[in-house]
Amino acid sequence: MRLALLCLTLAFLSFSIHAESNSGLKKHFEADQQIRSAESRQNGNTPDLKDEIARRLYVFSALANGDLNTADDFFYASIILQHTNLEFVAEELKSMSNENHLLAYYLAQKAYQLGHEKGAWLIAATYNRYLENAAIDVNKYGLKYDNTRVYLQNNSITDEERILRGLPPVQSVLFSK
């Protein structure tokens, strides 16, 4: 099921064209950012589960309908999915849907490929969030970002090791535009 969802999503991503940004998605992104702002936190406001779910459902609908067109669209969608809610499980915060973090990673890749200035940073952030919530050692398998490029935390990990952990090979993680 997960593989089918991922393949379907990647197929939609490949149809991206240069068009107008999705204004509804931008509004959802802005709401996502506003509730997470320092001002909101100082006022005691926290993200509302119902609103968070509505934003994610909007992203899924936009993906399914081919309504992500620009680098900004893919960036906004990635950020929204990156903010998938966490819940306490045995006194540890765990993602309610870690597949959303993996999908956010692929959306960040597309944002980067389309030229988004923060795309490379988001690639590392989403991939590492996915690893973290999958209880996979970020220091061993994760990515780093240094304002110009994304690179491996640990170059000694082989593709065979990555695949055994259920991770993509290096060439799939490190890519060029």
Protein Blocks (a to p, Z undefined) as FASTA:
>chain_A
ZZmmmmmmmmmmmmpccddddfklmmmmmmmmmmmpmklmmnopacdfklmmmmmmmmmm
mmmnopafbfklmmmmmmmmmmpccddeehiacdfblklmmmmmmmmmmmmmnopaklmm
mmmmmmmmmmmmnopafklmmccdehjaccdfblkbcfklmmmnopacfklmpccZZ
